[in-house]
Amino acid sequence: MSVVPDKDKEILRGLGRELAEAATDPVNEKRREIHRQIEKREKTKPLIAIYQEPWHELNANGELDLLCTDNFCRGIEQGMRQTLYKWRNYPGDMTVSAVSVQPYCISDTGFGISEKVDIVRTDDRNSVVSRHFHIQIKDKADIAKIKKPIITHNEKQTEEEYQKRCEIFDGILDVRKYGTGSFWFAPWDDLVRWTGVQEVLTDLIARPEYVHKAIERLVDCWLTRLDQYEEQNLLSAPAKQLTVTGAAQIFSEVSPAMHGEFALQYEARFYNRFGRTYYGCCEPLHDKVDVCAKYLPNLYKISMSPWVDFRKAVDNVGDRFIFAWKPNPAFLAYDRWDPDLVRRDIKEKLTMASMNGCIMEIHLKDISTVRYEPWRLTEWNNIAQECAEDYV
């Protein structure tokens, strides 16, 4: 086992002390109570979550600079610095605890086919890019390119990295080993990268049998992956005690019936292995709540694109499921920051949601830019908190 450099240990222990101090703040328990109330589907202040931010734009004063030299330590350092940055600047309703988690060291051979893509960037430092995918699956014969993954747990590496964490944070943080707690299961996100977006959507009508076979094959491979996680005890708890998350984002313009036929009936085979399903992302599901409920009896939370028909969305969701609403992240990207626009939008949406008895969460995500003005996130957070406090 490699030795942790003394300087790196000193840096991480300092960050650990900051995290441990933050964990003692009484606001953590107040926010956990909001989590608990929402989980019980009690109408309360909407929970606010802010994530998928443009980290390359937020390091105005250097507090996100990585100072460790060891790669293992740098990985821990990055996560801790980002957590503390959010805690100080735009926490939403995040909570922190005095725990450092060592995930299992798991390798996955994947599906035997990788995306071939052309990339266009508007900012060389930004991970958000435009992609043009090269088609690799064109007909039934090509479906065989999708292979079943092989999962392997390197127990020795997990133990070595766990012991390193224990050494680093001794007396400061509680170190725990955890298996995988959930999956982002969105097989259509993968499939369109191999088939082409326009091509496969056209094939829903032109070659439906081919599409059925392609998505069935991919879901079969995902189920093989899950089987191996269960057989090797790599989940953090039995699947029936866990929540799985996913979507079929490319089906934005597909009818509810076709969404059920080509996505949900296959996805359900995976989702229903878990205790609960959180479904939806950037597709407008305002007209698809009923079909989602039909195929997913364990559906407990639903999310939708910022550009949904919001009135229809709250009418159809009501208090049946938790509604994770996504405000428009483009409001943070305008040339001129407009806090009044943000306030009007949040108030309008929460008023409609309240009238329909919705159990609300507010998820600001997919934030591609804040125009190198990090304080926009802080102001957005403050505005959202003010509006959420009035939710009844």
N, C-alpha and C positions, 0 to 999 in steps of 0.2 A: 504493500500500500504506500503510495507516495505521501511525502510529508507536506503538511500545510505550512506555507511560508509564514514566519512570525508576523511580518508586516501585514499580510492579508488577514491573519487571524485577528490582529488588533483592529483593523478596519471593520471587519464583520462583527466583532464583539461590540464595537461602538454603535453600529447600526442596530444590533440586537437590543442594546439598552434603550435606544430611542423607541423601538417597537414595543418593548416590554412596558415602557412608561405610557405609551399611547394606549396600550391594552387596559390600563387601570382607569382610564377616563370613563366616568359614569355614562357618557353619551352612548357607549357601546351597548349597555344593557337597554337603554331607551330604544335604540335602533333594533336590537334583537326582538324587543317586544312588538315592534311594527312588523317585523318578519313573521313572528308567530301569529299575529292577528290575521295577516294576509293569508298565511298558509291555512288557517282555519276558515278562510273566506268570510271574515268579519270586515265590514266596511270601516275603514280607518284611513289615516293619512296615507296617500300613495307613497310607496317605496321608490326612492330615486337611485338609479344606478348610472354611472358614467364610465364608459370603457371604449376600447378600440380607438384610442386617441393618437394623434400624430406626435409621438414622443420626440422626434427629431426637431420639432418646433418649440418644445417646452423648456429646453435647458438654457434659459436666458442667463442664469447666474451660476451655472456650473454645478448645481447640486445633484445632477444626474450623471456627472462624469464618473466613469469606472476607474478605481484606483488600484484594485487588486491585480496581480500579475498571473496567478494560477487560473486556468480556464474554469475549473470546478468552482472556485471561489468567486470568479467574475459572474458566473451564472446566478449564484445566490445573491451577490451584491446587487445586480441589476434589478432582480425582483424586489428586494428590500428597499432600494432607493425609489423605485416607482411607487411602491405601496406608501412609503412615507411622504412622497411628493403629493400624491392624491389626498392623503390624510390632511395635509396642511393646506392644500389649495382648492380642491373641489371634491370633498368626500362623498357628496350625496348622502346615502344612508349606509355606507360601508361600515363594517366592523372589523376590528383587528384583535388578535389574540396573541399571547406570548408563546407561540408555537412555531417551530420550523419543521416543515414537512419534507421528508425524503421519499420521493416517489419510487416505485419499483422501476428498475432498469429493464425495460421491455423492448425487444426488437420485433419488427414486423416486416415481412418480405413484400407487403403490398399486393396489388392486384395484377402484377405482371405487365402493366402497361402504364406509361407515364405520359403526361401531357407534353405535346410538342407545340411550342407557342412563340409568337413574335410579341415583343413587349415595347410599348411606347411610354415614355416618362415625361411628365411636366416639371418634376422636381427630382433631381438625382438622389436626394436624401430620403425621399418618401417611398415607403413600401407599397403605397396605393398606385397601381399602374393600369394601363389599358392593355388588354390581351387579345390577340387573334390566334385562335386554335387551329392547328392542322388536323384534318380528319384522319383517323386511324381505323375506325369501325364504320364500314359502309354497307354491310349486308350480313346475313345470318352466319356465313362462314367466319366472319371476323369476330363474332361474339366469343369464339373459343380463345381469343387473346386474353380475355379476362380470367385470371387465375385465382385460385383460393389462397389466401395468405397463410403463412406459417408464423406462429407466435412463439417467441422464446423469452424466458425470463432469466437474466443473468443474476442469479442469487448472490454470487460472490461479489459482483460489482455493487449491488444494492447494499449489501452488508458493509462493504468498505466505505461507501459514500455516507452511509448512516453513521458509522463510527467517526468519520471526519466531522460531520455536523455535531455529533455529541462532544467531540473535543473542542470545536470552535465555540459552541454556545453553552458550555458547561457553566451551570449556576445562573444563566441568564434566560434562556428559552428552553421550553420543553421540546425535545426532538422526537418525532414520531414517523414511523414508516406507514405509508398508505398505498393501497392498490388503486386501480382506476375507479373513479367515482361515477363517471358518466361517459357517454359518447356523443359527439356531434354526428348524427346519422342523417345524411342528406345525399342519398345515392344519385339523385338526379344532378347534383352539383358535379359529381365525378363524370357521369355518363355523357353530359353535353360537351365536356372537354375533349372527349374521344370521338363523338359522332358529329359534332358541329351543332350549333344551336338552331339555326334556321332549318337545317336539314332534318334533324330529328323531330322538330315540331311539325314540319310538313308530313313526316312519316307517320305521325299519329293518325292521320287520315289516309295517306297514300299506301302505307305499309304497316298497318297496326299489328299484324302477327309478328313481324320482325321486331318492333318496339317492345311488345310484350315479352318476347324471348330475351331481349337484351336486359331489360330491367329485372326480370326474374333471375337471370344468371347473376347479376351484380348483387342482388339481395341474398341469394344463396351463399355467395362468397362472404358477405357481411355476417351471415348467421354462422358460417364456419369459424370466422374470427371470434365471435361471441362465445361459441362452444368452447374454444380453446382457452379463452379467459376464464370461463367457469371451471373447466377441467383442471386448470393449473392454479386455481384459487388466486387469480390476479385482480379480482374486483374488490373494492373496499368493503362490500357487504353483498349478500345475495341479491341478484338482479331485481327480485320482487320488492326489495327495500330501497331501490334506487330510482332516480329520475333520469330519463333519456330525453335528449333534445334534438330537434331536426326540422327539416323543411324541404319543400320542393320549389325553390325560388324561381326556377325557370318557367314555372307554370302560371305566371302572372296573368296571361291572357287566355288561359285554357278554362273551359267551362267547368262548373262544379262536377258534372257527371263524368267528364273526361279526367278531371283531377282524381276522382275516386277510382276510375278504371285503370289509369296508367300509373298512378303514384300511390295513393293511399292503400289500395288493396294489397299491394306488395310491401309497402313500408310497414303496414300493420303487423306483418309477421315478425318484424324485429321489435317495433315499439311495444307490442303487447307482451313481450318477454319481461318487461320491466314493470315496476309498481306504478309509475306515473309517466305521462308523456307531456312534454312542453313543445308545442308545435307552432311553426311559422317563423318567418324572418322578414325578408324583403319582398314577399309576394302579398298582394292585396287579398286578404281572406274574408273581406266583409260579407261576401255572398256565399262563403263556403264553410261557415261555422257548423251548419247542420251536417254536411257531408263529412267533415272532420270528426264530429261527435259520433257519427254512425260507424265509422271504421275504427275509431280509437276509443273504446269504452273507458280507458284509463286516462283520457285527456283531462288535465287539470289546469293548464295555462296555455294561452294562445297569444301569439304576437303577429303583428302585421306591418306592412310597409308604411312609412310616413305619409304616403300619398293615397291612402285608402279613402273611401267614402266614410268619413268618421261617424256620421250619424247612423248610417246603416250598420257599421261595426258595433257601436254600443247597443243599438237595438237588438242585434242578433246575439251578442255575447251576454248582455244582461249580467246577472249574478251567477250564471251557470259555471263560468270559469274565471280564473284570474286573467285580466286583460293587461298584457305588457305592451303599453303604447310607446311607439318610437317617435319622438319629435323630429322635426326636419333638421338634420345636421348642417344643411346648407346655410342656415341662419348664422352659423359661426364662420362662414366662408366669404360672406359678402365683403366688398371693398370697405364699406363703413359698417361698423358694429351698431346694431339697432336694438337696444334692450327693450324698448317699448313693443317692438314686433314680437319678440320672444314672450313677453308678459301677456300680450293679447292672445297669442296662439295657445299658450298653456291654459289660461283662464277659460277661453272658449271651449277647449277640448274637455277640461275637467268639469265644466258646467254641464255639458251634454252627458258626460259619463255619470255624473252624480244623479241626474234625472232618471237614468236607467238602472240605478242601483249597482253600478259596476264596482268590482274590487280591482283597484288600479295599481299598476306599477308604471313608472316612467323610466324608459331605457334610452338614454342618449348614447348612440354608438355610431360606428361607421364615420368617424370624424376625420375626414381626409386632410383638412387644414383649418387652422385658426388664424391664418395669415401672419404667423410668427408673433402673435399677440396672446401669450398664454393667459393673461388676465381675463380674456373673454370666457374661458371655461369657469373661472371663479365667479364671474358675474352671472353666467348662466345658472350655475349651481345655486347662488343666492336667490335669484328670481324664482327658480323652480321650487325651492324650499318655502318661500313666502306664499306662493300660489297653493302648494300642497297643504299647507297648514290650514287653509280655509275649506278643505274638501269635507263635505258632509253628505 
